[in-house]
Structures are given as C-alpha cells and as structure tokens.
Amino acid sequence: MENNLICPKCKGFLNIGGNIIFSTRQKNGKTGLILLHEQFGNYTVTKHANYNYESGEHVSFFCPLCHAKLKSDAHENFATIQMIDKNNQVFNVYFSEIADEKSTFVLVGDNIEIYGKDSESYINFFNLAQTL
C-alpha cells in the first residue's frame, strides 16, 4: 500500500506488513493487540489465540504508540485514524469498533468512500444520506 495510516494524536505510523496495528481493550478490562488488514473493505483480523471477544461486543481501540483512545466524534461505535496518500493528502478514516461489524468510511472534503455491508446504518451520522 502506498498510503500511510497514522494516529491522529501523535502522528505515529500504524501500518506495517499489510496490517494496521492497534492496542485494544474490552469492557471487561482484557487487553490485546489487534491487526486489521490495511486494505479498506478487507476485514481480516489477526489477534492472539487467547484474546477472545464476542461478536457484537464493543472493543475500544487505542494507538499502540501514544496510547491515545481513537474514539470518533462521529458515532460512539467508531474509531478514527488518518491516512496520508502518495500526494500527501490527509483523509479521515472511520471504522467500527463493534466486533464483526463491517463498516468503514474514508473522508476528505467532499470525497467519500464507503466500505462494508454494515455501513448503510451509519450513513446519517456522517451526513452522507444526500450524497448516495
């Protein structure tokens, strides 16, 4: 991938080897690292075999570098990071923190890319209903 995925707080690089690395915490306090595939729309998750969560569970995402909570202001179910493309244009990337929910939004200005079968239920939170 030619794009860099970064923490919006510390600007540290989060992607390596085709994955985006996050530290996570479940509501029960268990923590673990999760790797999400860096290609938007590919919802492959890599995690430790003993770090388990239930489908539909809310798992909070944090920067593994500065430990900032990556909670989005757009919706309580979303985390946010930034992407910098090869032209140094900055995009905001929003993705669901709900386990097994497939929903990702990539926004810069008026440009919007939507990924995942569960995204339709969140369109109004991103003020996108009129653009579709």
trRosetta pair geometry for C-beta under 8 A, 3 or more apart (Angstrom, degrees):
i j d omega theta_ij theta_ji phi_ij phi_ji
1 15 6.9 -50 68 150 134 152
1 18 7.3 129 -6 -115 107 55
1 38 5.2 -110 -7 118 158 130
1 39 6.9 -160 -79 -75 123 71
2 85 7.1 43 107 -163 98 66
2 86 4.7 -15 148 -59 125 112
3 15 7.9 54 99 37 77 159
3 38 7.8 -179 72 166 101 117
3 83 5.0 5 172 -173 129 105
3 84 6.6 158 -162 75 75 44
3 85 5.2 -36 -106 -105 96 55
3 86 7.2 -84 -79 -35 59 69
4 13 5.9 -72 -164 -120 106 97
4 15 6.8 -167 -151 41 46 114
4 83 7.0 152 79 -157 47 54
4 84 4.6 -9 58 55 100 99
5 13 7.3 87 71 -159 56 61
5 14 4.8 -72 108 63 95 103
5 15 4.2 85 37 -25 109 115
5 20 5.3 -51 99 -109 155 114
5 38 6.3 -148 -12 -136 140 106
5 81 5.7 39 -178 132 94 136
5 82 7.3 158 -155 85 51 45
5 83 5.4 -24 -99 -100 69 75
5 93 7.2 -33 -133 24 102 154
6 11 5.2 3 171 -157 133 47
6 12 6.3 156 -153 74 82 31
6 13 5.9 -47 -98 -97 79 42
6 14 6.2 164 -111 -1 23 95
6 81 6.6 163 76 178 36 96
6 82 5.1 -27 65 70 89 95
6 83 7.6 156 18 -94 76 25
6 84 6.5 25 0 -7 122 107
7 10 4.8 20 87 46 132 82
7 11 6.3 -86 69 -34 78 12
7 12 4.9 20 18 46 117 82
7 14 6.1 121 -45 -51 75 114
7 63 4.0 38 -114 -113 137 133
7 65 6.2 -132 -14 47 149 116
7 66 6.2 162 132 26 163 114
7 68 6.3 119 -177 47 124 122
7 70 7.3 -108 -137 -94 81 107
7 81 6.5 -62 -104 -134 35 91
7 82 7.7 9 105 25 11 93
8 11 7.8 21 -148 -73 15 56
8 68 7.9 -120 67 105 74 145
8 70 7.4 118 25 -133 104 82
8 80 6.3 9 -15 114 144 98
8 81 6.2 -161 -28 -142 90 38
8 82 5.0 115 -84 -22 81 107
8 92 7.8 30 -90 -122 132 86
9 63 6.3 -123 45 -16 115 151
9 66 5.7 -134 99 82 119 147
9 68 3.9 89 20 -15 162 173
10 63 6.2 150 22 150 116 163
10 65 5.7 -135 79 101 150 118
10 66 3.8 158 -37 -30 141 142
10 68 6.6 178 -18 -6 96 127
12 63 6.6 109 53 -176 119 124
12 65 3.9 -44 82 54 168 169
12 66 6.5 166 1 -19 131 99
13 16 7.3 89 132 -54 110 92
14 20 5.1 29 129 -157 107 83
14 21 5.7 -153 -173 49 73 70
14 22 7.2 25 -163 -69 123 68
14 63 7.1 -102 -89 -136 115 79
14 64 7.3 123 -127 27 85 100
14 65 7.8 -116 -85 -10 75 114
14 81 6.3 -70 26 -150 157 147
15 18 7.8 -59 -175 169 99 2
15 19 6.7 180 -145 93 70 34
15 20 4.9 -38 -88 -92 81 68
15 21 7.5 165 -98 3 29 76
15 38 4.8 67 -136 -102 129 136
16 19 6.7 -24 68 62 56 78
16 21 6.6 -6 31 -16 100 119
18 37 6.6 -25 153 -144 87 71
18 38 5.7 -144 -175 20 40 110
18 39 7.8 -16 -165 -19 85 92
19 35 3.9 3 178 -177 142 110
19 36 6.5 137 -161 67 80 33
19 37 6.2 -58 -107 -103 68 34
19 38 5.9 -160 -115 -31 11 91
19 46 6.6 -52 -119 32 148 125
20 35 6.9 148 66 -158 43 58
20 36 4.8 -21 56 63 100 91
20 37 7.7 11 11 92 86 13
20 38 5.2 125 -38 -90 88 78
20 81 7.3 -174 -166 36 140 170
21 33 6.4 -16 -164 -168 92 110
21 34 7.8 152 -153 82 46 45
21 35 5.6 -21 -97 -101 64 79
21 64 5.3 -40 126 5 103 148
22 33 7.0 152 81 -156 46 60
22 34 5.1 -18 65 63 98 90
22 35 7.7 170 22 -86 73 32
22 36 7.0 26 2 -2 116 104
22 61 4.7 -35 -173 -153 143 98
22 62 6.6 126 -175 57 85 47
22 63 7.6 -66 -131 -104 69 24
22 64 6.3 -170 -146 -38 21 99
22 70 7.4 -77 -134 10 119 148
22 79 7.9 57 -130 136 149 166
23 31 6.6 4 178 -174 96 108
23 32 7.6 176 -154 98 61 24
23 33 5.8 -44 -101 -97 58 66
23 34 7.9 131 -126 18 13 76
23 61 7.7 126 75 -162 46 51
23 62 4.6 -37 75 71 94 104
23 63 7.4 5 27 94 98 21
23 64 4.6 129 -26 -95 95 75
23 67 7.0 -25 55 -115 142 70
24 31 6.6 163 86 -152 51 61
24 32 5.8 -20 60 66 97 68
24 33 7.2 134 13 -120 87 17
24 34 5.0 31 -14 -3 134 117
24 59 5.1 13 -177 164 126 108
24 60 6.4 151 -158 79 67 51
24 61 5.6 -28 -101 -101 84 54
24 62 6.8 178 -85 18 32 84
25 29 6.9 -26 -169 -148 102 28
25 30 7.2 160 -151 83 57 41
25 31 4.9 -23 -97 -97 77 82
25 59 7.3 161 74 -166 32 68
25 60 4.9 -17 60 60 86 106
25 62 7.0 41 -5 -13 101 121
26 29 6.9 -32 75 35 78 22
26 30 4.7 10 35 55 118 90
26 31 7.6 -146 12 -73 74 37
26 53 5.6 -169 -98 -103 127 114
26 57 6.6 -4 -139 154 103 133
26 59 5.7 -35 -92 -114 67 80
26 60 7.8 -176 -82 19 17 80
27 57 7.3 -131 8 -170 107 101
27 58 6.6 65 -44 71 111 92
30 51 7.0 166 151 -140 119 78
30 53 8.0 -169 78 -76 127 91
32 47 5.9 61 137 -163 131 110
32 48 5.7 -125 -152 28 124 111
32 51 3.4 71 -98 -131 168 149
33 47 6.9 175 91 -131 57 72
33 48 7.2 84 51 -21 81 100
33 51 7.8 179 44 -13 49 172
33 64 6.8 39 -120 -102 102 132
34 45 6.1 -30 -166 -161 103 100
34 46 7.3 141 -165 74 52 52
34 47 5.0 -20 -109 -86 71 106
34 51 7.8 -139 -72 117 82 142
34 59 7.6 81 -30 136 155 143
34 61 7.6 -81 52 -112 126 94
35 45 7.1 139 75 -163 57 49
35 46 4.0 -14 61 60 110 103
35 47 7.1 -173 22 -66 72 55
36 43 7.6 -39 -152 -147 96 46
36 44 7.4 135 -158 81 49 59
36 45 6.1 -20 -100 -104 66 69
36 95 7.6 106 172 141 170 165
37 42 4.1 -66 99 107 145 113
37 43 7.1 -116 33 -79 113 4
37 44 4.2 67 -34 52 124 99
37 45 7.9 -91 -12 -64 82 36
39 42 4.3 47 80 13 102 126
40 93 7.6 -133 -92 -139 122 119
40 104 5.3 -155 -154 115 98 149
40 106 6.1 -51 -104 -37 165 130
40 113 6.9 79 113 121 155 127
40 115 4.7 -172 157 -24 95 161
41 104 7.0 -119 -58 47 49 132
41 115 4.0 -119 -75 -151 77 126
41 116 6.7 -151 -116 -51 57 64
43 102 5.0 -74 -68 -111 154 102
43 116 7.0 88 -63 -106 126 104
47 51 4.9 -105 159 75 116 119
48 51 4.3 83 62 -1 94 107
53 57 4.6 -130 171 66 105 144
53 59 5.6 -12 -140 -72 174 124
53 99 5.1 -165 110 -76 118 154
54 57 4.4 106 61 -36 81 117
54 99 6.5 139 90 66 42 148
55 99 5.5 -133 -126 110 33 105
55 100 4.3 -4 -140 12 90 149
56 98 6.2 -15 -148 -177 36 103
56 99 6.2 -38 21 63 20 90
56 100 6.7 -33 -41 51 50 112
56 101 7.5 85 -105 -46 47 100
57 98 7.3 158 78 -153 29 59
57 99 4.7 22 51 10 79 126
58 77 6.9 -110 -116 -124 106 72
58 97 5.7 45 -159 115 72 104
58 98 5.8 -35 -94 -97 62 66
58 99 7.8 -126 -69 -8 15 82
59 97 5.6 -147 67 177 60 85
59 98 7.8 139 18 -113 77 17
59 99 5.7 76 -10 -57 118 93
60 69 6.5 -36 177 -142 117 101
60 71 7.2 -28 -145 -69 96 96
60 79 7.8 125 -161 -78 49 117
60 97 6.3 22 -101 -167 32 144
61 69 7.7 108 83 -161 51 58
61 70 4.6 -45 101 51 98 121
61 71 8.0 158 56 -61 79 51
61 79 4.1 -6 50 -95 129 162
61 97 5.7 -136 -11 -109 101 107
62 67 5.4 1 169 -157 127 50
62 68 6.5 164 -157 78 77 34
62 69 5.6 -46 -101 -100 84 45
62 70 6.2 -178 -106 -8 24 92
63 66 4.9 13 94 48 135 80
63 67 6.1 -85 70 -34 81 11
63 68 4.7 29 15 43 119 83
63 70 6.3 124 -43 -59 74 104
64 67 7.7 27 -141 -77 17 56
70 79 4.1 45 110 -165 106 106
70 80 6.0 -162 172 53 86 50
70 81 6.2 -14 -153 -64 133 77
71 76 7.7 -12 -161 -141 107 50
71 78 7.8 100 -162 91 50 55
71 79 6.3 -58 -93 -110 27 65
71 80 7.7 2 117 16 20 88
72 75 6.2 12 93 46 120 58
72 78 3.9 -22 30 101 142 100
72 79 5.8 171 -27 -141 93 9
72 80 4.2 107 -92 -29 91 107
72 94 5.3 59 -105 -131 154 104
73 80 7.9 -29 13 -4 68 146
74 78 5.8 -20 69 61 102 144
74 80 7.4 108 10 -63 110 127
74 94 5.8 -25 42 -121 145 153
74 125 5.3 101 163 147 89 104
74 126 5.9 20 -165 -86 136 74
75 78 4.7 73 67 5 92 112
75 94 7.8 87 33 180 99 135
75 122 6.1 -85 -22 -144 168 111
75 125 4.4 27 -63 172 116 159
77 96 5.6 -13 144 -140 102 80
77 97 5.9 -159 180 43 53 86
77 98 5.4 -13 -162 -31 112 108
77 101 7.4 -28 169 80 127 162
77 122 7.6 -119 68 -98 124 127
78 94 4.7 10 -180 -176 138 100
78 95 6.5 142 -149 71 84 25
78 96 6.0 -56 -97 -96 69 41
78 97 6.4 169 -117 -7 15 91
78 103 7.8 -89 -95 106 101 113
78 122 7.6 103 -55 -152 126 149
79 94 7.3 162 80 -152 39 55
79 95 5.9 -23 60 64 86 79
79 96 8.0 41 17 136 79 7
79 97 5.2 98 -25 -63 99 106
80 92 6.0 -13 -164 -174 118 96
80 93 6.5 148 -155 80 63 53
80 94 5.1 -24 -96 -97 87 69
80 95 7.8 151 -91 18 39 67
81 93 5.1 -19 66 64 77 109
81 95 7.9 -7 14 12 96 109
82 90 5.7 -15 -173 -165 120 97
82 91 6.7 147 -162 75 65 49
82 92 6.1 -41 -105 -103 72 50
82 93 6.6 163 -110 13 17 90
83 90 7.3 146 77 -156 48 48
83 91 4.4 -16 61 60 99 105
83 92 8.0 -159 20 -70 80 5
83 93 5.3 77 -21 -36 106 122
83 106 6.8 -14 24 -142 140 112
84 88 6.0 -8 -174 -138 105 44
84 89 7.2 157 -151 72 56 36
84 90 5.6 -22 -97 -97 76 67
84 91 7.7 -174 -77 19 29 76
85 88 7.2 -79 70 -7 62 13
85 89 5.0 -4 39 52 109 90
85 91 6.9 60 -29 -11 100 114
89 108 6.1 65 157 -171 109 165
90 108 6.7 152 94 -114 49 118
91 106 5.3 15 162 -177 134 91
91 107 6.5 150 -166 74 82 33
91 108 4.3 -77 -105 -48 73 111
91 111 7.9 -71 -114 90 108 115
92 106 7.5 165 84 -154 47 45
92 107 5.0 -19 61 65 95 91
92 108 7.0 150 13 -75 71 62
93 104 6.9 -12 -171 -169 89 99
93 105 7.4 163 -154 86 43 52
93 106 5.2 -8 -105 -106 76 76
93 107 8.0 175 -79 23 33 66
94 104 6.9 159 85 -155 56 49
94 105 4.5 -1 55 55 105 98
94 106 7.9 -162 24 -72 67 35
94 107 7.4 17 -1 5 106 109
94 126 7.2 -167 47 -91 154 125
95 103 6.9 148 -152 93 52 62
95 104 4.6 -5 -102 -106 87 84
95 105 7.8 -167 -69 25 48 60
96 101 4.2 -89 132 96 156 114
96 102 7.3 -112 32 -81 134 2
96 103 4.3 74 -32 56 121 101
96 104 7.4 -96 0 -64 79 57
96 116 7.6 -155 2 137 121 168
96 118 6.8 -4 -35 93 159 131
96 122 7.9 -150 -78 -42 103 155
98 101 3.8 37 84 5 107 135
101 116 7.7 62 149 170 63 139
101 118 4.8 -100 -169 82 82 168
102 115 7.6 -91 165 132 89 79
102 116 3.5 -166 141 -150 79 105
102 117 5.2 47 77 33 122 78
102 118 5.0 128 60 12 62 102
102 119 7.6 -64 115 -33 68 81
103 115 7.6 143 -156 88 25 64
103 116 4.4 -144 -81 95 32 144
103 118 4.3 -81 -52 88 104 94
103 119 4.3 151 -133 -81 85 65
103 121 7.8 -72 -98 52 146 88
103 122 5.8 93 -176 13 143 140
104 114 7.4 151 85 -160 59 42
104 115 4.1 -9 61 62 105 107
104 116 5.4 114 11 -12 77 123
104 119 7.0 -62 38 -84 40 120
105 112 6.8 -29 -164 -159 94 92
105 113 7.3 150 -159 80 45 55
105 114 5.8 -10 -106 -107 73 70
105 115 7.7 -162 -70 26 32 74
105 119 6.8 136 -62 -142 86 119
105 122 7.4 -124 -36 108 127 125
105 126 5.5 -142 -153 -98 169 163
105 128 7.7 -143 -132 -39 133 151
106 112 7.3 143 78 -158 58 43
106 113 4.2 -5 55 56 107 104
106 114 8.0 -150 25 -67 72 31
106 115 7.6 43 -8 -5 101 108
107 111 7.0 153 -152 87 46 64
107 112 5.4 -2 -103 -106 81 73
107 113 7.9 -154 -66 28 45 65
107 126 7.1 -163 -59 -167 143 121
108 111 5.1 -2 64 58 80 109
112 126 7.5 128 -135 140 131 129
112 128 6.0 157 -171 -119 166 121
112 131 6.3 88 35 113 145 155
114 119 4.9 148 -178 148 106 158
114 123 7.7 0 -117 -98 149 92
114 128 7.4 125 -68 165 131 163
115 119 6.7 130 76 -48 31 144
116 119 4.8 116 76 -35 90 101
117 120 8.0 -32 171 -1 43 101
118 121 6.4 -40 178 26 69 109
118 122 7.6 51 134 -6 77 109
119 122 5.8 -76 -162 44 50 104
119 123 6.9 75 147 -60 79 81
120 123 6.0 -21 -157 -22 39 114
122 125 5.1 -51 -172 33 74 117
122 126 6.5 52 138 -9 89 104
123 126 6.3 -75 -158 46 35 98
123 128 4.6 -102 -166 73 83 106
123 129 5.3 111 129 -74 112 68
123 132 6.6 -44 -152 -8 145 144
124 127 7.4 34 -171 -80 39 31
124 128 7.5 -110 -73 45 21 71
124 129 5.3 20 -91 -43 69 121
127 130 7.7 -21 169 23 69 99
128 131 5.1 -66 -162 41 66 112
128 132 6.2 57 146 -27 91 104
129 132 6.6 -64 -154 28 29 105
